[in-house]
Amino acid sequence: MKLDRSWTHKREHQLLTKQLIGCSGAAFRAAVLPLLRAAIHESALGWRPVEIPEIGEDHIVWRSGESTPLVTACLAFSWPELGEQEIRKVREGIRRFAGSAIQTEHYLLLHNGESRSREAREAIAAELQGLITTSRVAHAESWDRQRLLGKAFNGMLRHARESLQKTNLSTAPLEALRRQAGFVPLEEVPCGLSLLRFNQHQLCEVVPLPQELLDPATAILDPEGELLTLVTGEFGLGKTTAMARAVVRESRPILYVAGARISKETSGKKDFLQQCIDLEQLFSGFPAEDHPTLEKLARAVIEYLLQDPESQTLVIIDGLDESAFLARRGGGFQQLFNILQEIRSPIVLTLRTELWDRGAESFAAAFGKPAGHGELRNRKIRRIDLLAWGDDRIRMLILRHREAASDPAVQARLEDLAGRLERGELTRLYGDIPRRPLFLRLLLDTVMEEGLPAAGTGRARLLHDWTLRKLYRDIQAPVAAGGAGRLPILSEDESEARAVEIAWEAMLEAAAAMIEPTDGGLELTADCTLDAIRRSSPELGGIGEPLGIFLNSLLLSVGPVPHGLPLRVRFAHRAFQEFFLAWFTLVRPGRLPPGTLPEPVRDWIDQIQKEGLLQSLSTPITGMSPSPPMPRKSIPPPDLEIRVRIVDRFGKTQLTYTLTSSTGVVPFTHHEIAGPVLQTSPEELHRGFLQHIEQLGTGRDLGGTLVLRDEVDRKLIGIGRDLWRQLFSPEMRQAYRTFRSKVHSLLIVSDEPWIPWEMVKPFEDEGEPLDDPFFAEQFELARWLAGTRSPSVDIGVQELACITGRDLLPLAPQEKALVTSLATSRQGVRDATPPMPSVRALTTLLERGGLGLLHFAQHGTFDPAQPNEAGLPLVDGSVFRPSDLHGPIQTQVSKDRPLVVLNACGSGRQGWSWAGLSGWADRWVRGCGCGAFIGPLWQVRDSAAFAFSRGLYDALARGETLGKAAQEARRAAREATPGEPSWLAYTVYGHPNARVLLGEAPLSDSAEMPGTELSSPPPPPPPTPQQTVPAASASLRIKKRFSDLDRDRFVEEAFNLMATFFETSLGQLEQQHAAVETRFRRIDRDHFDAAIYVHGKKESSCRIWLAKGHIGDIAYFANDSGMDNSYNEALRTEDDGYAMWLRPLGLQMFNPRRRDLLAPHEAAEYFWSMLIERLQ
């Protein structure tokens, strides 16, 4: 294929030309980079662009390891033709580079002008030649905008062609189709053939050809000279199987497109073709910020690829009957075939016969008025219509099974079936079921196992009963073969009937998870994640080893799974998926997102209802004993999840967004959007925002001027609108317009601590006006921290505690009474609040376990320089800090997964450091794995805090979700303190649809982590007389001198904590990753080692020991063997006059904490990061 193609006539070329001409400075560099990467993608994708201030911001140095293969100069001119001024600017830039110390293989000058002037070209060439003469560069050249765009197009063309040869660029899962190839009863089946002729106005002619027995897969791949092949057939006649067998044989590149993905809004050829290629896969090696520009290139590239007669790419559009495009007014078939008429690659279309028969009538009517000049563009279509099987095909398949059977009883049953066929009884008994290969296979399986089904058995009953027999057979097979038994789904003691019930439930939820809204309809996707099934209900959340569900259901793994990606599952056959989705729709009305189901699913629904299948079963699965009713609703995923990532771009912070709607409320599935590049640092943005908010809380504006209450509201609105403009790029704003009225529950998952998402207030005054409430008002909003366990979907509360502080807030006693009244008003809830709250009493309570709700009502302290030490002063004068949550407390909290509410000023605020997030929210959520966490980001008024708590617990007690309860609580706080920002301060870390179950233990999380059931809580301590504790000073620390004994005890305790930390962390790592196994060994009192294995291969190991002061106090060696005189890092004990710490020797040059004073648990995390680093 010739690749040096000009594309100057394309609309996309014109758009990019305008973009290059209309920008300058940093905007021009940002516009150039994607085009340059496309042009030289073979090399550039492995290089890192760096700005070097000494040679000017218009130069970019491209690094590859230690070498510099390329330097680019990006010069934007306001005038297209290069004159003296422009040439002078070029000389200055080149000479700045020549004066630097940088050497490069290639120097490339890029500019947005036109190189028409011979004088300008020669002047630039002379400067570039001078660079080569000085040996600073090996090669130097100049590209104007036309050459840049041409190179970019050709580069993307090469990339697309290479990608088609090497990877699957299909928008539908091609591998899932290939797996269907095994379901083939007979190769040669009855087919009706015809040749169709159409032009740009109508279907002109249909020439029927004689029916014949043929292999449809062979006919698809050998269309006898025609580029368009149409495969039709009624449900169950094997269209998908024929396509799968053709794909398995085909060696050409294939683009497999699900018909449902052809949008109703498709307006032309480029729109259509863009839906045929997975652009995310095509752009997978490029930075996310390049994608908008690459899409413009790709539209023209795809068009060229599929219009080139030399292209041998096979395009398959499967299931056209599911496309909303064909349902549009004005001739959907005619418009589709007019688009296809210009494509010169071979195309195969599949759809159901009945849809083609209906559509062909309108297709035959003239569409549009033929022009008085020009010629008609005629093209042919070869149609292959799969027909119902005759007796000869049925007989042949029965005989094949008869010859393969070794059991005389089975042989006799098949002979009886063949006899009934000869006597004409099968049609009378089962209608057309035996004439459809899919159901004939089910019928034969049933006959071989149990004999003939009852007369009048419909296909829904046939598939239902066949599924049950298969499940029971698979469960019983290991024991029948003399083995120890099957692998369970949930637990070893589950009965066969219980296992079948769980498998059925999993298949229902899998079918519901494998749908995607599109153009008012619901499209079936090929697979879903196993986690989506686990999250669908508390019971299925207990699925541990995935092999158990694969061995005991019709679900299979979509493997192999790349390291770090979630395991995906699929149905063994599409018909099973359609059946279970129909069943789900009938037994769980209202659970699916709005939209029209595909026709095969609707047919199954009609068939199930027609046969009265649900009414005839005492339980949803015949043959099973009724299961106990589920006491709780399954928790749906949030309507929308937004994953926010931070990207460093030339030293500045850029946000990227990934939008996913697992419920299908909005049409986003891992939809990535490049966010803005922030003009200030995150710290400055956060600091300025917080300072302004806290000033408004005191009734003053920045600068100290007084503001009235209604003015405070106006200024809060202004802050919210500023956040909208700063944080949302144009594409993200457009996406917001898509989901703003459809989404109720919203989860934002990020690793940034500084964005007050609750305060974002969408506003647009250009184009279509927009003025929406704050996110905290508009959505049931929650956050979560990336890289942690999923938030709890149900939080069981059988014990609660409310902690008040030393400096008692006026309404703190009322707030405590409000919280503890949940124990007196709800059966099964016990108040475990310590009578004298202290750090020791609180840590003892947490370590003992069983706590479901922990509420703090008090003042909090926060030092931005030390966010880990944000304190909660308690009644006895001690201060509870985040660093107190370590070791056994962390382990127990991760089992209990309580709701933690810190209704203390400043408790939700966090700091940003090289080590990541810190502060209370991070410690409770990431460090301990609590179920949910709520706290204010800034100081709140006591009256607002009490109103928030009352609104929160009132809503939770009514059964509202966490997101809804927080929304109501914010509203209550706003009403209690009008004209004041406290109500917007509260941030919720958790699942927005989670429920707090007062008086009940959690189901899903105890199932998720085996062994977390708690024994009955110990009886409450005897009441003690109320004591009046006088207020004490906060300055109670005095300096002390630490003895050798103090140091030795501190080191031993730190070492033992470290050993416990490693043992616990290794166990959790093994639980969370199926491919990982670990080993922890306590060699003696002074030594332990650890190892991590991935797929049986040791990937990382270490040995840690007490060094006795020789090289430090605790040493680390990155191997589990060796002597004590070899080490990679060590910790030595130091004190600051108040407490003892551990300081690293600093041998880990790239670890940001190598010079920090570390508490014992932080030291354990420091060594753990060294062990886990190789796996990350």
N, C-alpha and C positions, 0 to 999 in steps of 0.2 A: 504493500500500500504506500503510495506516495504521500509524504508527510508535510512537505513545505507548501502549505496551503495559505492563500490570502483569504481573509474573511472580512475585508473592509466594508462589504455590502450588508453585513449583518447588523441587526438592531442593537445587539449586545455590544458590538464594536463601537457603535456610536455612543452608547451610554457610558462606556468606560473612557472613551475619548473626552467626553464632556467632563467626566470626573477628574481626569488628569489635568485638563486645561484650567479647571475652575478652582484649584487648590494650590497651596504653597506651604513652605516650611514643613512642620511636623506632619500636617495633613497629607502633603505630597509624598513624604516618605512612607506613611502608613498605606497610601494608595498603591505605591510602587512595589512594596515588599511581597504581597501575594502574587503579583504578576511575575516578579523575578523568580520566586520560588517555583511557580508553575513552569517557567521557561527552562530552568536548570534543575528540576526537581531531583534528577538522578544524584546530584551532589548536594544541593543546598539544604535538603531536608535533614541532613546530618550535621549541618553547621549551625553555629550559634551567633546571631547578630549582636554586636556590641557597639555602642557609641563611644568614641574617643574624643573628649572635649578639646584636646590640644590641636586637632585638625579640623575642628568645626562640627557642628551638629548635623551638617548636610552630608557627612561621611559616615558610613557604616562599615565596621570591620567584621568580617565573618571568620569565626574561630572554628577550627576542627582539632580538638585536643590542644596541643601546644603550637600547632602551625596556623598560618593565616593564608588560606587558599584564595581569598577574594577580598577586595576592598571596593565598595561602591560609593560613588558620589551622586547624590540625588538633588538636582538643581531644577527649581521651578521658575519659569519666566512668565511675566504678565503679557508678553507679546509673542505670538507663535513663530514669527520669522526671526532668526538669530542676527542681531546687528552688533554694533561695536560694544554697547553696554552689556549685552548678553555674553559676548566672547570674553570681555574683561572679567566677568564674574566666573566664567569657566576657568580662565587662567589663574585667578586668585585661588580657586578651590584646588586645582591641581598642584599649584606651587606650595600651598599649605601642607598638602600631603608629602610633597617632595622634601619639605623641610623637617619632617618628622623622622623618627627612628624606625618606622614600621616598614617591613619588607613583605611583599605578597607575590603570589604566583600570577594573579590576574587583577588588573585594575579596570573597572567598568564605570564609565560615565553615563548616567541616565538623566535625560531631561525631557520636558514636555513640549519642546519646540519642534519646528520642522527643519529638516536639513536640506532645504532647497538651494541655499546659497553656497556656491562653490568656494567662495572666499572663507565663509564660516567653517566649512568642512575641512579645508586645508589648514586653517589656523588651529583648530582643535586637534587635528591629526599631528601637527608639529609638536604641540605640547605633550601629547601622549607619547610620541616617539622619544621625546626628551626623557620621559620617565624610564623608558626601556634602555636608553643609552646609559643612564646612570646606574643600571643594574638593580634599581629598586624594585622593578617588576619584570616578569618574564613576558607578559602579554598585556596590552592595553587597547581598549576599543571604546567606541561611543555608540549608544543607542538613543535615537529620538523616540518619540512616543509611538510612531507607526511601527518602528522596528520592535520596540518592546512588546506591543500588542501582538504583532505577528509571531514573535518568539514564544510568547505566553500561550497563544492558541496552539502552536505546533507542539509545545511541551506538554500541554494538557492532552492533546491528541495522542501523543506517544504514551503518556501515562495511562490513559483510558484503554488503549489497545493492549498494553502490557498487563493491566489489571484484569481485563477480560480473559486473558490467557491463563493467568495465575490464580485468580481468586473468584469467588462467587459475588457478582455485583447485582444479583437479582433482588428485587424488592420483596419477594416472597421466598420462604425458606426452601431452597432447591433440594437440600439433603433430605428434608422431610418427604418430598415427593419421591425421591429415589427409593426410599425405604418401602414405599407402597408397591414396588415392583414384585415383591414376593407373593402378593395375593393374586395369583394367576391360575384359574382353574384349567382353562384350555387356551392355546395360542390362537387357533383359527376359530373365528366366531362369525355369525351371520351379520353382514353389513349391507346397507343400501348405499349406492354410489351415485353421484350426480355431478355435473359440471355446470357452474353458474357463470354468467357473464354480466358485468355491471359497468356503468360509467359514472361520471360525476353527478348524474341526476337521478338514476334509478337502477333497480335490478331489471335487466333487459331480457334475460333468457335463462331457463332452467332445462338442462338436457339430462333426463334420467338415464342411468346406465344399469345394466343387468345386476341384480343382487348376486352376491357371491360370498363364499366362505373365505376369509382372509385374515391375516394377522394385522390388526390395526396399527400396531407399533411400527411394522415394516412400511405400511402405507403412509404413515405420518412422515417418516424419514425419507421416503422416496416418492415425492408428490408428482412425479412424471412431468417435470418441467414447470409446474405452477408454483409460484412463491407463496400463495395464500391457501391454507388448508383449514377447513372447518370441520370439527369433530362434534357431532351431536349424539344424543341418546337420552332415554328416560332414566330416571333415578334407579340406581342399582344395576345398570347394564355395563359398567366397567369403564367409563370415560377416564377417570383418574388413574385406574390401573393401566390402561393403554398408554396414557401420557407418561406414567412412571417407567414403564418398560422401554419406551422410546428414549427417554432421557438417559437411562442406564447404558443404552447402546451407543448413544451419540458422543462423538469426540470433539465436536465443535464447541466454541463458547456458547453458553445458553443464558438468556435473560428470561427468568420465570416471573410472571406478573400475575398477582391475584386480581381477577376481574373486579372484585369489590373495591379495589383501590383506584380504579379509574374514576376520577372525580366528576361529579355532575357539572362542575364549573369549567371543565376542560374546554378551551376555546379554539385550539388549533394544534398543529403538528408538534410544535416544540413543547407545549404543555403536556401533550400526550406522551411524548418520548421521555420527558423528564421523569415521568412516573414509572418508567420501565427500568431505571437504573437506581441502585441504592447509592445516593450521593454521599451519605455519611461514610459508607465503606470506601467509596472512591477517594474521599478526602481524608481518610483515616490517618495518613501520615503528616497531614498539614496542620498548623496551628488553628485553633477555633476561630481566631479573628480573621483568618484568610477566607473562610467559607463563603461569606456573601459575595466576594469578588469571584471566587472560583465557580460559584453557581452560574454566573453570567457566562463565563468561559464554557462551562460544561453544557449549557443549553445548545450552543452552536456546535460543540464537539460531538455530542450525542446525535444531533441531526445529521452531521456529516458521516459519522460512522455507519448509521443504519440506512443511509441513502446511497452509500458507495456500493456499486455492484460487486466489487472485490471482497466486500465484507461477508463472511460466512457465519456470522452470529445468528443463532436460531432464537427467535422471539416466541415465547409461549404465553398466551393470555388465557388463563384457566378460570372457568366459571364466569363467563360474561353475563350469565343470567343474574348474577349478584351485583352488577354494576348499575349505579344510579344514572350513569351517562346514557344508557339505552332507554331509560324511562323519560328522558327529557322530551319536551314538545318539539315538533318540527323535524322528525325523522332521525332518531338516534342511530339506527343502523346505517342510514345513508351517510351521516356525518362521520361515523366511525370508519366506514370503508373508504370514504374520501381521504381521510387522514392516512389510512394504511396504503392507499394507492401509490403514494409517493415514496414508500419505504421499499428498498430493494433487497433487504435481508429476508430470508424465509420466515414466515409467520404461521403459527398454528393457534387457532382459536377453539375453545370448547364451551359449549353451553347446552342446556337441556332442549330436547327436541320441541317441546311444547312452546317454549319461548321463541324459537326460530320460526315455527309455523305461524305464530301470531305476528311476529315482526316482519316476516317476508311479505305479507300482504301490503303493508304500508311501504316497504322497501320497493315493491314493484310499481307503486304509484310514483309519478314524476315528482321530484323534489326540486323546486326552483324552475325557472324558465330557461330553456336552452338559449344560448347566445346566437345571434344571427350570423356571427362569423366564428372562425376557429373550428377545431375539430373535437369530436368526442373522444375522451380518453378511456378506452375499453380495457378491462382487465378481467381475468378469470379467477374463479375460486373452485377448488376441488372439495366437495363435501363428502364426508364419511359418516354415515348414520348407523350407530350401533343398534341392532335389532334384538327383540326378545328371542330367546333360544327356542328352537324346535325340539321335538322329541329325540332326534338323532344326537344333538349335543348333550341333552340331559342324560340319555342312555350311555353315551361315551364316558361322561364323568362318573356315573354310577359304577360302570365296569372298571374304570381305573381304581376307584376306591375298593371295589370287590377284589381285584387282583392284589392290591397292596395289603389287605387285611389278612391276619394270620389266625384270628380267633374265629372258630366255626360259628359261634352265635352271631358275631358281627356279619360274617359272610351271609348267613341265612337272612338277617334283617335286610341287607342290601339286595339280595335276590328277591325278597318279597317286595321291596320298593320298585325294583325293575319290573316285576310282574304287574304291579299296580299301574305303572306307566304304560305298559303294553295294553292293558285293559281300559285305559283312559280314565282311571280313577283319580290321578293326582290333581287334575284341574278341578274336579268336583270337590275334592277335599280341601285344597289349599289355594284355589284361584290361580293367579299368575305368579305366585311366589317362586315356584320351581323354575320359571322361565327367566328369572333375573339372577345372574351368577352370584352376586353377593349373598342373596338369601338361599339359593340352592346350596351353597357351602354350609350355611348354618343348619339347613334342613338335614344334610348328610351327616354332619357332626351329631345332631340330635338322634337320628336313626341309629347310628353306630353305637351310641352310648345307652340309649333308653328305648329305642323302638320308635314307631311312628307317633308324632304328636296327635293330639285329638283333632278330629275333623273341625274345620272352620278356624283353626289357629291362624291368627293374623301375623303380619311381619313384626309388629311391635312385641307381641307375646313371644314370638319365636326368638327375637334378639334378646329380650329380657331373660327368658329361661336359659338360653344358650350361655349368656354371660354368667348367670348364677352357677350353672354346672361347671363352667371353666374355672371360676374362682374356687369352688369347693374342690375341684380336681387338683388344681395347683397347690392348694393348702395340704391336701391329703397325700399327694404324690411322694414327698420325701419319706414319710412313715411307711407307706406301702412298699417303697423300695428298700426298706430295712434301715433307713437313716434315723437320726436322732429327732427329726422333726423340722418344720419349716422355720424360717427366720420371721419373728413377729413384726407387726407394724408398730405397735405401741409398747406392749409389755409381754413378758414371757407367759403370763397366766391368762391371756385372752383366749376365749373359746373359739372354735371354728366359726360359729355363727357370728360372734362378735367381730372377728377379723373380717368376715364378708361385709358386715354392716359398715365397718370403718372404711374398707376399700370402696364401697359404693358411695359413701359420703365424700371421700377424696376425689372420686371421678366426677361427681356432681360439681364440686367446687372447682376442679380443674377445668371443666367445660365452661363454667361461668367466667373463669379467669382468662380463657382463650378467646376473648372477643374484643373488638376495637370499634368504636363509633366512627362512621364515615358517611358523610353526605346524607344524614337523616336515617341511615341504616346501621346495622351491626354486622361487622365483618368477622368471620372466623379466622383467628390466627392459628399458626401451626403448633405453638407451644406456649408455655408459661414457666415461670420459675417455681421450683419446689417451695420456696419461701412464701409465694403467693398462696399456695394451698395451706401451708402451715398457719398463715395469718388469718385465714378465713374463719376459723372457729377455735375456741380454746382447746377443744378435744384434739383437733388435727395439729395444733401447735406442739403436741407431744411426739410427733413423728421424729424419730431419731435417725437411725441408719437408713438411708434412702433405699437400700437394696430391699428392705422389707416391703415397701409399697410397690416396687417394681415386680417383685416375685408374686404378689398377691392381688394384682389388679390388671386392667387393660392399659395401664400407663407405662411408658418406657422412657429411658433416659435419652436426652439429646446430647450425645457425647462425641468425642471427648471434650471435657470442660477445660478451657485455658485456666492457668493458675490465677486465683484471685477472683474469678468470675462466678456468679451463682449458678448452681445446677439447674438445668431446664428439663422439663418433661413434656411428652407428647402422648397422644393416643396411638394405639397400634394401627388404627384405621380411621379415616375421616368419618365413616358412617357411625362409629362408636361415639365420636365427639358430638355429632349432630343429634344422636339419640339422647345422650346424657344432658345436652343443653336443653332439649325439648322437655325432658323430665324435670330438670331444675326449674324451668319456666313455670311448669304446672304446680309444683309443690312449694315453690317459694316466690309467689307473685310479688312484683314490685322491687325485687332485688337487682334486676338487671337495669342498666342505664336505658333511657328512652331511645327508641329507634326500631326500625323494622327488621325482624329477624330474616336470615336467608330462607329462601323458599324450601330447601330440603328440611330445615328445622321446623318450619311451619307444617310441612307435610307430616313429620313425625308427631307433632302435637295433635294434629287432626286424627292420626291413626291411633295414638294412645287413647284419646277420648272416645273415638269410634268403637274401639274394642273394649272400652270400660275397664282398662287395665288397672288404673289406680283404685277404682271402686271395688274391684274384685280381690284386692290384696288386703289382708288384715294389717300388714305393715308394708312400708315401701318396697320391701324385698321379700318375695314369696319364699317360704321355706325357712324363715328365720323367726326366732322368738322376738317379741316386741322388745325394743330397747327402752331403758328408762328415759323419760322426757328430758331434754336438755334444759337445765334450770336457767340458763342465761342466753341472751341473744349473741350470735356471733358478731364480732366487731368488724364493720367494713373498713377498708383503708380510707385515708382522707380523699376527698374529691380531687385534690391536687397536691402534689409534692413538688417543691422547688428546691433543687440542690444548688447551693451557692458555693462556688470555688473562687479562690484568690489566685491570680496569675501575676507573676512579676514580669513586667514588660518595660525593659530599658530602665530599671530602677523605680518604676511607678507601679501602682497597684491597679490591676484590671479585674473586674468581676466577670465571671461567666455563669450562666444559668442553665440548668437542665430541668425541663418540665416533664412530669409524668403524672398521668391520671389513670390509676389502676382501675378505677370504677368506670372509666369511659365517659364521665360527665362532660369532659372536654377532650378534643381529639389530639392529645399530646402523649407520646410514648418516647421517653428518653430524647425529647426534643431540645437540642442545644441552641442557646442564643448567646452571642457575644455581648457582654455588658460594656459599660463605659470604662475608660481609663480615668481614674480619679486624679484631679489636679492637685490635691493636697495629700499628705500622708494620712494613713488611717488614724494615727494617734492625734493629729491636728484636727481632723474632722470630728473625732469623738470628743476631744477636749473642748473644742469650741461649742459643739452642740450641748454638752453637759453643763458647761458654764452658763450658757444662756437659759437653759431649762431651770437650773437651780436658782438663778436670779429671779426668774418669773415666779418661782414658788414662794419667794419672799415679798412679792408684790412690786418688784423693781425690774427695770430693763437693764440691758448692758449699759454700763456707764453710771448706773445707780439712780436713774430717774424713776419716779413713781409711776405705776401704771394701774389703771382701773381694771375691775374684774372682766368686763366685756372686752377690754383691750388685751388682756391675757389670752382669752380665747382666740382673738384675731391673730395674735402673734404665734400661738401654737399652730394655727392653720397655716401661717406663713412658713413655719419651720417644716411642717409636714409636706408642703408643696415643694420646698427646696430639696428635701430628701428625695422626692419623686423625680425631680429633674436631674439630680446628681447621680442617682443609683440606677435609673431605668433608661437603657438605650432605646432608640426609636423602635427597633424590632421587638424589644421586651414590652414597650408600651402598646404596640399592636397586639401582642399576645395577651396582654392584660385585657384589652377590649374584648377578646374572644372569651375569656373565662369570668369576667367581672360579675355577670348576672347569673352564671350557672353554678359557680363554686360556692359551697357553704363552709366546708371544713378545709383548712389550708395548713400544711406542715412545711416549714422552712428548715432544711437541714444544711448546716454550714459549719465551718470551723473558724469563723470570724466572730470576735466578741464585741464589736464596736458599732454595729448597725442597729439602730432602734427600729426594727421592722414594724412594730406596733404603731409607730407615728407616721409611717408613710401615708401621704394623702394625695391620691391621683388628681391631677388638674391639667387641663388643656384648654387654651382659649383660641387656638388656631384650628381651622378645619372643623371637624365635628366636635362641639364643646364637650368637656368632661369635667365634672366636679363631684367626686365621690367622697364618702366618709373616710376617716382614718382606717387603716387596715384592722386595727383593734376593734373598731365598731362594725366594720363591714363583714368580716370573716370570723368564724370560729377558729382562731389562729393559735398555733403552737409552734415551738421550735424544737430542734434536737441537734445534738453535736455529732458531726461526722466522725466515723471511725469507732463508734461505740455500739453496744448491743441495742437492738430495737427498743423503743419505749414500750412499757407495759400496756396491754389493751384492757386488762382488768386489774384493779388494785384492791385486794381484799383487806379489810380493816377489822381485825378482831381485838387489837390493842391500839391505843392511841396515847399520845402524851403532848402536853402543851407547856412550853418552857417560857417563863417570864424572866426579865432581867433585873439587874441590881437597881438601876435608875428606873423606877416603875413609871410607865406612861399612864396618863389619866384614865384611859379606857382599856388598859391592859387587863385589869381584873374582869371586866365585862367580856373581853375577847376570850380570856381563858375559860370563863363560865360557858361561853357559846360553844367552844370546841369540846370541852369535857361533857357538856350536856348530850353530845352524841352518844356517849357511853350509857347515860341514864335513860335516854329515850329510845335506844335501839337495842333489841335483844341480841346477845352475842358479841357486844363490844365492851371491852374493859378499859378503864382509865388507869394507865401505868405511869402517870406523871410522878416523878420523884418528889417527895415532900420538901426536900431542901435541894433544889437544882444546883449542881456543881459539875465541873468537868468530869470528876471521877464518877459521880452518879449517872451522868448522861452517857459516858463511854461504857459503863457497866450495863446500862439498859440496852444500848445498841449492840453490844457484843453478845448479850444473852439471846437476842433474837426475838422474833414474833411481832415486832412493831409494824403496823400498817400505815399509820399517820403520825408524823412528827411536825408540830406547829410551834414556831417561835414568835412571840409577841413582845418585842423589846427594841431598844436602840441597838444599832450596829455601828462598827467603826470600819473605816476603809482607808488604806494608804496606797495610792497608785504605785508607789515605788516598791511596795511589798504586798501585792494582792493576795499572796498565799497566807498572809497573816491578818486578813480581815477578821476582826474579832467580835464576839458576842459576850459582853460582860455578864456574868451570872451572879446570883444572889450572894454567894459566899465570897465574892471578890475574885474568883478565878475567871479566866477568859477562855471561852471555847473557840478554837481556831480551825480552819480547814486542815491544817497539818495534823490535827488530832485524829483525823479519819484515816487510819492506816491499819495494816495487818489484819488481825481477826475481825475488826470492825468492818473493814471493806468487804471481807469475805461474807460476813453475815448479812450486811445490807444488800449485797448482790443477790442473796437468796431471798430475803424478805421483799425486796423491791417496793419500799413504802413510797407514799406521797409525802414530800417534804415541803413545807410552806415556811419560808423565812420572811415574816412580815416585819422586817427590820430595815431601817433606812440604809441604803447603799449595799444591801446584801446580794442583789442580782448583778451588780456591776462587776466587770472583770477587767483584767489587764492583759495586754498583749506582750509576749516576750518570746525570745528564741526558743524557749522550751515549749511553747504552745499556750494553750489557755490556762488560766489559773483563777483562783477565787472560789467562792462557795459553789456556784453553779457547776463549774468544771469538776470540783472535787466530788460533789454528790452524784452528778450524772456520769461523768467519764471515769472518775476514780473508783466510785462505789457501785455504780450501776443501779441507782435508785429507779423506781418506776416512773416518777414524775417529780418535777421541782418547780416551785413558784416563788418569785421574789421580785422586789422593785429594783429598778435600775438607778434610781436616785432617791433622795430623801422625800418621804411622804408624811403628810399630816396624820396625827393620831386618829382623827375622826374619819379620814378617808381610809386608813388602814382597817379600822373596825368595820366600816361599811362594806369594804371589799370582802373581808372575812365572812360577814353575815350573808352577803349575796352569794359567795362561793359555796358555803356549806348548805345553805337553803336549797340551792339548785342541785348540788350533788346528792343530797338526801332525797330529792324527788326523782332521782335516776337520770338527770341530765348528763350529757357527756362532759368531759373535762373542758373542751373548747367552748361549748355552750355555757357552762357554768362560769368560766372566766369572763366570757362576754357579758353575762348578766352582772357579775361582780364588779366589773369596770363601770358599768352603767350606774350601779348603786353608789360607787365611790364618787362618781361625777355629780350625782344628785346631792350627795352629802356635802361636797365641797365645790360649789360652782365657781367658775373663774379661777381655777387652780389646776396645775398639771399633774397632781398625784395620780389621777385615775388612769393616765397613760403610762405610768411608770412600770406597771406589773408585766413581767414576762413569764411565759409558761413554757417550760421544757417538758414535753410529753407527747402522747398521741392525742390529737384533737378529738377523736371518737372514743377515747378510753372512758371507762366507767369506774367509779369508786363504789365498791360493794361493802356496805356497812354491815358488819356481823357475818361476813362470809370470807372464806379463804380464796385466794386467787386460783383459777384453774390453769390458765395458759402458761403462766410462768413456772409453776411448780412442775408442770409437765415438761417444760423446756429444760429445766435443770434438775435432773434426777437427784433424789435424796434431800429435797428441801422441805419435806413435810415436817412440821414442827410438833413436838409433843405439846400436851396441854400446858398452857402457861402456868407458872408457879402462882400460888395464891398471893394476893397483894400484901405488902408489908403492913403490919399493924399500924393503925393511925397514931400519930404523935401529936402532942399538944402544939397548938399554933405558937410559933415564936416570932417575936418582933425583931427583925434584923435591922439594925441601924445602917444608914447609908455609909459607905466607906469610900476613901479616895481611890482613884484609878491608878495612882502612882504608888504601887506597893512593892516594886522590885528594888532590891538592893544588891550591890555587887558582892560576890563571894569568891573564895579561892577554892579550886578543885584539887582534891588529893589524888595520889596515884591510885588509891582504891577506887575513887569515883571514876577515874578514867578507865581503869580495867573493867569495872562493871558496865560502864557505858559501851565500851567496844564489844564486850561479850553479848550484851543485849542487842546491840545493832546487828552483830553477826547472826544471832539466832533469828531476829526478825527478817533478815535478808534471806536466810534459808527457807523460812516459812513462806515468804513472798515468792521466791522462785518456785517452790513446790506447788503453790496455789496457781500461779500464773501459767506454769507448764500444763497443769490439768485443764485450765480454762482454754488454753490454746488448742489442746487436743480435742476438746468438746466442740469448738467452733469450726474446726477444719477437718473434714473427713480424711484427707490425705496425710495428715500430720500425726506422728506418734512422738512421744517424748520420754525422757528418762531422767529421774532425779535420784541421786545417791548421796546419802550422808556417810562419808567415808569414816570419819571419827568426830570427836567433839570439835576439832579445829578446822575440818575440811569438808567441803561438799562439791559435787560436780553436777553438771546438767548437759543434756544433749537434745537436739531437735532433729527428727528424721522426716523427710518428705518423700512419700512413696518408697519408704524403706531405705533411702539414702541419707546418710548423716550430712546435714547442711550447715549445722552450727553447733558448737559445744564450748564449754568453759569449765574452769576449775577456780574456786574461790576459797581462800583460807585466811586464818588469823596469822598475820605476819610477825607478831611479837615485837614490833618496833624496828625490825631490821631495814625494811624498805618503806615502812608505813605501818599502819595497824591492820588493814584488811586489803588483801591483794587479789588481783584478777588476772587470769591467763586464758587466752582465747583457744584453749584446747582442753580436753578432759584427761590428758596424760601429761607427764613431765614432772620436773622437780620444783621445789619451792624457790629456787633461785632464778626462775624465768617468769616474767610478768609483763603484761601490757598496760596495766594501770594499777594504782594503789591509792588508798584513802588514809589520811592521817588525822588524828584527833586534835581539834583546836577549841578554844573557848573564847567568848567575848566578854567575860566577866559576869555573865548572867546565865548562860547555858553552854552546853558542849555541842560541837558540830563535827561533821566529817568533811574534810576538804580534799578533792582529788589532787594528785601530783601534776595533772595537766598534760598527760602523755597523749590523750586523744585530741589531736590538734583541731579536728573539725566538729567536736562536740561543744555546743555553746555553754554547757554547764561545767566545763573542765576546770574552772577557777572558782566556782561558787562554794559557799558554805552550805552544806546539805544536812538536813535532818535525816535520821536513820531510814525512814521510808523513802525519802528522795534519793538517798545513796543507793538503795536497792533498785529503784527505778533507773538510776544512772547506769548501774552494771547491767540491768536487764536490757536497756536500749543497746548496749554493746553486743549482747548475745543475739538479739532479734534483728539487728541492723542488716545482716546479710540476707534475710528473708524479705526485707521490705524494699 
